């Protein structure tokens, strides 16, 4: 009996091993990533003296994820037959200058999804992922093409630098027909008794054919600060991964502007390539409902705020190794409760020199000017008194300036694997 049992176990083991080998032969798992790190000179950054008075100073610091986000990921494909594949992606963003996770206590903060894909019917995926509005329009923005996240539109409120990725999401993306595709996403709120609390939805269309690329999309997120950026309802931003969070490098802060009831983004854009040059144009309209930033800044209640942003950008390939880029964006805001009209202008120039297919050197200069009505705030750490209405510039991720102008100059190296 024992011999028969051993024989049976051996047969079962062999069958399982054979099945595993067959599955492995039709499957692939890829380890990949980017390490991007450099040094940044900052023209102005807010400081506080012992009495809490505001001042400003230059700064030089090591920064990561400049030319491209530093990420570490795994992706896999299994052939299921009939043109259908099982797919998954697990991807983490980290700070290459220190090795720290970009969002504390979250391993796969960038993407974590699984699904099915078919060349004829499209792909359906489940998990944390980027929405179609962001994916289709973001690749047209200068901040994703050389200007770095410091060249992102103010606070990345329109999400074109991919600050927000949507958790608990169901996403569909169509096949490509003659250059045309579309996608849609729905994120479940997951709150008992109030299923709309943290839900989100998005849709987008994209057309890429020859030298022409066109895209349009819409993104709506309930409570973006909590649901997509890692903040908490009580205003704790220790886990907040939006670009504005890094203003904690200075005590004058724009953080928590996205601590609102909802965020709605609408955008259109396109690019055209002729010869070695590409020109792009983008427009986005962003609306935050009841942003609690304004309650913290100057009143007991929050306020709606809108931003309309236009960006013109271009790149020029001098050779296969050397690429230059330039961009200009103009952002016009309106604060509903105070009728303030802030304006932010950002100009960027950059170059990338590819030493190989995997390794590149880069240089970036970003300049921001804060005009119109100021909405910056400074809280005196000694007295607790808050001054609101300051026209302070803040390039994303480097801390608020002590003036209306701020310049960041970055040089670095990027390696992909």
N, C-alpha and C positions, 0 to 999 in steps of 0.2 A: 504493500500500500504506500509505504514511504517512497519507494522507487517510482511508482506511478505519479505520485504527487510532485516529485522532483522533475519528472519528465514533462508533466503538464505545465509546471512553472517555467521550465526552460522553453517550451513551445510558445507560451504567452509572451515571455521576455523577448524571444527572437522576433515574434510578430510585431511587438511594440517597437523594437529597435529598428526593424525594417520600415515600419510606417514613419518613424521619426526620421530615418535617413532619407526617405522619399520626400517628406515635407521639407527637410533641410535643403535638399537639392533644388527645390523650386522656390526657395525663400532667400531673401537677403536682409541683413541688418547692417546698417552703416553708422559708424561713429564719426562725428564731424564736429567742427567748431571754428571759432575765430578768437585770436588773442590780439587785442588792439590796445596799445598804451603809448602815452606821449607826455610831453611837458607843456604846460599852458601858462602864458603870461597874461595877467588880468590887470587892466588899467586902474580899476577902482573897485573897492569892496568895503561895505559898511563895517565899522568897528564901534565899540562902546568903551569909553574910559571908565575909571573907577567911580565917577559920579553919574555914569549912565548917559553922558552926552554923546551925541552921534558925531562920528568923524569918518574919514575914508582913507584908504591906503592901497597901494599896489600890492600884488601878490603873485607868486610863482608857485605852481603846484604840479604834481604828477596827476594826470587824468587818464581814465580808461574809456574804451568804447567811443572814441572820437570819430574816426573815419568810418567805422562800422561797429555795431554793438558787439561786445565780447560775449560769446555764447558757447555752450557745450551741449551737444545733443546726440540723440539716437533716433534713427528712423528705420522702419522696416516695411517690407513688402512680401506678401505670400500669395502665390498664384493659386486661385481656387478653381480655375477652369472656366471655359466659356467667356473669356475676356474679363472676368471679374477678379479683383485682387483685394485682399485684406491689407490695410495700411495703418501705420501708427507713427506718431512723432512725440518724443519727450525732449524738451528743450529748456535749458536754464540760462538766464542772463546773470552775469556776475561782474564785479568791479575788478578789472584786471590789475589796477594799481595796488590793490590790497589783497585780492583773492576772496573778498567777502561776497556773499550772496547779495544780489541787488535788492531783493525783497526778503527781509529776515524771516526765518522759519518757513520758507516755501522753497522746495527743491526745484520743481519744474514750473517756475513762474512765467516763463515765456510762452510755451505751448505744451499741452499734454492732451492728446486726443487719439482716438482710434476710430476706424470706420471701414467702409467698402468703396471701391472705385471701379468703374467700368468705362471703357473708352467710348461706348455708344450712349450710355445713360448718365454719365457724370459721377460725382462722388458725394457721399453723405458721411459726415464725421460727427463725433460726440466728444465733448470735453472742453478744455480751455484752449481758445484759438482766436485768431484775428478775424475781424468781420470783413465782408466784401468792400464796404465803403473805404476802410483803411487800406486794405490790400491793393485795391485797384488805383486809388488816388495817391497813396503814400509813395509809391515807387516813382511818381512824377515830381515829387517835392525835392528841393535842393538839399534839405537836411538828410535825405536818404541817398544822396548822390554826391557826396564830397564836402558839403558845408558843415556837416556834423550836427549832432543834437544841439550844439550851441547856436546853430543857425535856424533852429526850429522856430515857428511862429510863437508869439508870446505865450508862455506856459504850455505850449503844445495843446491848447484848448481844442483845436480842430483835429487833434490826434493823428496828424499826418507824419509824426515821428514815432508812431506806434507806442505811445506811453501806456495806452489801455489795451489789454487783451481780455477777451470776454470769457468768464468762467461759466460752467454749467450750460454750455451752448450746443445746440443742434444746428448744423450748417450743411447746406447743399450748394454745390457748384456744378454748373452744366459743363458738357463737353464744349470744345471750341469749334464753331462752324464758320468757315471762311473768315477767321480772325475775330469773330464775335463770341462772347461768353457772358454769363450772368451768374450771380450768386445771391443767396439769402441766408440769414442767420436769425435764430431765436434763442434767447437765454432765459431759462426758468428762474423765477425769483427764489423759490424754495423756502418761503416764509409761511408757516401755517397761519391761516386766517387772513393773509394779505399777500397773495401770490404775485401781486404786481410790484412789491416793494423794491426788489433788486433786479427786475427783469430788464432785458434789452432786446432790441431787434435792429436789423440792418439789411439793406439790399444794395446791390451795385451792378453796373453793366460796364463792360470793357470791350473796346475794339482795337486790335493791333494787327495791322496789315501793311507790310512794306515799311515805308518811312513814317507812317502815320500811327499815332496812338491816341485814343480818346477814352475818357472814363467819366462816370458820374455815379453818385451814391448818396445814401442817407444812413445815419446812425442815430439811434435814440437809446439812452441809458438812464434808468432810474437810479438815483443816488450813486453817481459815478465814483465819488470819493470812497464810499464803502465797498460797492459791488465790484469795481474794476481796478481800483488803485491801491487797495490794501489799507485804507484808513479806517477809522472807527466812528461810530455815530456820536461819540462824546468829543470828537475833534482830535483824538490822538493820531498823530501822523508818523509814529515811529516805524510803521511798516509801509508807509506811503511811497509808491514807486513812480508817481508822476514827476515830470521835470521840475515843477515848482517846489517839490519837497526839498530839493537840494539848496534852496535859498536859506536853509538852516545854517549854511556856512557864514551867514551874516544876519544880524538881528533885525534888519529891515526886511519885511517878508511879504511875498505875494502868495504864500502857500495857502491852501484850503479855499481858493477861489472855486475849485471844483467840488467843494463840500456843499452840494446843492440838491434840490429835490430831483432835478433831471438835467440832462444835457442832450441837446439835439444838434446834429451837424448835417449840413447839406453841402455838397461840393461837386464841381465840374472841373475838368482840366484836360489838357492834351499836350502832345509834343510832336515835333516834326524834325526829321533828320535829313540833312542834305550834305552829301560829301562827308567830311570829317566833323561837322558841327551838328548839334541838336539844340533846338530852342523849345522851351516849355512855358505854358501859361496855366495858372491855377486860380480858382476862386472858391472860397468857402464862407458859409454863414453859420455861426455858432451861437446858440442861445442856452444860457444857464438859468434855470428857474429857481428863485429864492436862494441865491448863493449866500451862505452864512459867513463868508469872509467879510461882508459888509456889516453884519451884525457885530462881529468882533472888532471891526475897525472904527465905526463911528455912530452906531445906533443900536437899538435893542432888537431890530428886525433885519432880516436879510433883504436882498434885492435881486430882481432879474437883471441880467447883463447880456448884451449881445456884442459880437465881434464880426465884422466883415473884413476878410483878408484877401488881398490880391498878390500873387507872386509871379514874377518873370524870372526865368532862369535859363542858363545855357551851358553847354560843355563843348570843348574842342579837343579832338584827339590829334595832338602834334605828331605822334607816332604810336605804334602798338604799346610802347612802354609809358609814354608821358601824356597825361590828360589834364587840362585846365578847366576850371569851372567858375561861374560867377552867378550871383542871384541878388534880387532886390524884392523885398516884401513890404507892403503897407497894410497896417491893421488899424481899423477904426472901430472904437467901442462906444457903447451907450449904456450908462447905469440908470436904471429906471427910476429908483427912488430919489436920486440926487440930481438927475439930468446931467451928470458929468459925461464928458466925451473924451476919453483917453485915446491917444494915438501912439502907435509904436512902429518904427521903421527899422528894418534890419537889412544890412548889406553884407555880402559874403564873397570872398574870392578864395580859391583853393587849387592845389595841384596834387596829383598822385603820380608817383613814379614806380612802375612795377619792375622790381628786380628779377622776378620770375612769375610763374603762374600763381604762386602761393604767397609770395612776400612782396610787400610794397612799402615805400616811404611816402609820407604826405606832409603837407603844410597847409594851414587854414587860418584865415583872418576873418573874424566876425565883428561887426560893429552894430550897436543898437542905439537908437535915439528915442527917448520917451517924450512925447509932446502932448499938446492939448491939455486937458484937465488931469492932474495927477491923481492916481488912486493908490499909490504906495502908502504903507503904514510903518511906523516905527514905534515900538513899545520900549520905554525906558526900563531897563532891568532893575533899577534901584527904586524908582518911584511907582512903577507900574503904569504910568501915564502913557496913553497912545496918541500919537500925532498922525492924522490921516490927511490924504490929499497931496502927498508928496510926488513930484514928477521924477521918479527914480527908474533908471533902466535896469533890466535884469535879463541877460542872456541865459537861456535855459541851462540849469545844472551847475552854475558857477557862483551863485550868490549875488545879492542885490548890490548895485553900485550906490555911491553916495552922491550921485549927480544924475542928470538926464542922459548922460552918455556913458557908454561902456564899450571897451575893446578887448577882445580875447585873441591872442595869437598862439597857435598850437602847432607843434611839430611832433611827429611820432612814427611808429612802425606798426604794420599790421601783418599777421600771418594767419593763413587759413589751413585747415587740415581736414 
